[in-house]
Amino acid sequence: MIKRSVVLLAIALSACVSDAYLTHSSEYLCGTQLVSVGYISDGGIVVDVDGNQMYLNKCLGGCGNSYQDITGNTLFWKNGNKAYLKVGTLTYPTCSSLF
């Protein structure tokens, strides 16, 4: 599953950003939902939930390790081994890092 997620993230990355590359990836369990996150050299991330891939920009200012899409509808915030994900009106349970 991890290899598949990394390949999918790399494909999404090549379609979205021409000069950026995947630096590393992580997987989280948000309740029962597996979420893959690929960290990109331009400072953004690609979040994969059930094959739905979303590119999020790093937030500017004092918001820590948080990312959001250009509409502000999707938010991912990382704090240590925990993370928080909101997609539209759906807020996932607190996410735990799998590795």
Helices and strands as residue ranges (DSSP letters): H 2-16, E 22-30, E 33-40, E 45-49, E 52-58, E 65-68, E 74-79, E 82-87, E 90-91, E 95-97
